[in-house]
Amino acid sequence: MLQYWLWLCQMNSVSRKLKLELLQHFENPEAIYLCEDFSFLPGLSQEQTGALLCKDLREAKTLQSICLRKNIGILTLSDPAYPQRLRNIPEPPLVLFYKGHLPEFEKMPAI
């Protein structure tokens, strides 16, 4: 499932807002990946449609391999360890990369 999160995250021509809307509609990035018809989205550009219809996972798999090799952790928006405070901002990052151990975010002061 992680490769689909990375596939979606790496799509530069699709805004984070649109990615979040897609996740609300499909519930997970694998379902977005498997979709062949995005005509239900009004105003989608040809570039965005092309990006969503591109089913090449090589870049996502490469990024996943690099992170594994360099001991870089990956958190997705659906991961229970994803910081709740960050999840509640208007357009939270789909994926977080980290090195080392995750702190207990909810116990730390925030601004």
N, C-alpha and C positions, 0 to 999 in steps of 0.2 A: 504493500500500500504506500510505503514511503516514496517510491519512485514516482507515483502519480502526484503526490504533493510537490515534489521537486519539479516535475514537468510543468505543473500549473504555476509554480512560483517563478520559474525561469522565463515565462512568457512576457516579454517586455512590451509587446504591442497591446496587451490587455491590462487595463487599469486594475488596481487592487480592489476598487469599489465593485467593478464588474465581476472580478473573481469571487468576491464575497457574496454577491448576488447569485452567482452560479452555484456556490456551495449551499446557499439557503434553498435553492431550487432542487439540486441533485443530492444533497446531504454529504457527498464525499467526492474527492477528485477522481477516483476511478470511474464513477458514473459519468462525470463530465468527459473524461477521456473516451469512454465507450460511445458517447452520443455522436450521431452522424448528422443531426439536423438542428441547427441553432436559429432557425427562422422565427421561433417564438420570441426572440430578443429583438425588439424594435431598435433601429438605429445602429446596428452592429456593422462596422466597416468591413470591407473586403479583407483588409489586413488582419483584423481581429478574427474574422471567420476563418481565414486561412491558418492562423496560429492555433485556433481551437481544433481545427480538423487535422492538423499535423500530428501524427501518431508516433513520431520518432522519439523514443525514450533514451537514446544514446547519451545525450547531455545529462539527463537526470541520473542515469546509471553511473556515468563518469563522476559526477559530483558526489554521489553517494559513496563511491569507491574511495575518492580522495578524502572525504570526511572520515571514513572508517580507517584508512591508512594513517591519517594524521591525528586520530583519536579526538575528533571533533563531534560533539553530540548534536543531534538534530531534534528539535521539538516542533510538532505541528500544532495548529490551532485546535485540533481535536484531542490532543494529548492531555491527560489529566494533570500533568506537571506544568503545563503551560500557565504562566502567571495570570491569575484571574483579573487583576487590575488592568493588565495589558489587553486581555480579551474584551474588556468593557469599553475600550476607546472606540471612536467611530469607525476607523479602518485599521484594525490590528494586523500586524504582519502575519502572513500565512505560515511562515516557517521561521524559527529562531535557531541560530547556530551558536554553540557554546563550547568552551574548553574547560575541562576540570569538572568540579561538582556544582550542581545547582544549589544556590542558597534557598532558604525558606522565604520566598518572596513575600508571602502574606504577613510575615512577622516583621518585615523590615519597614522602616519609615519610607514614605514616598512623597514626592512633590509633584 
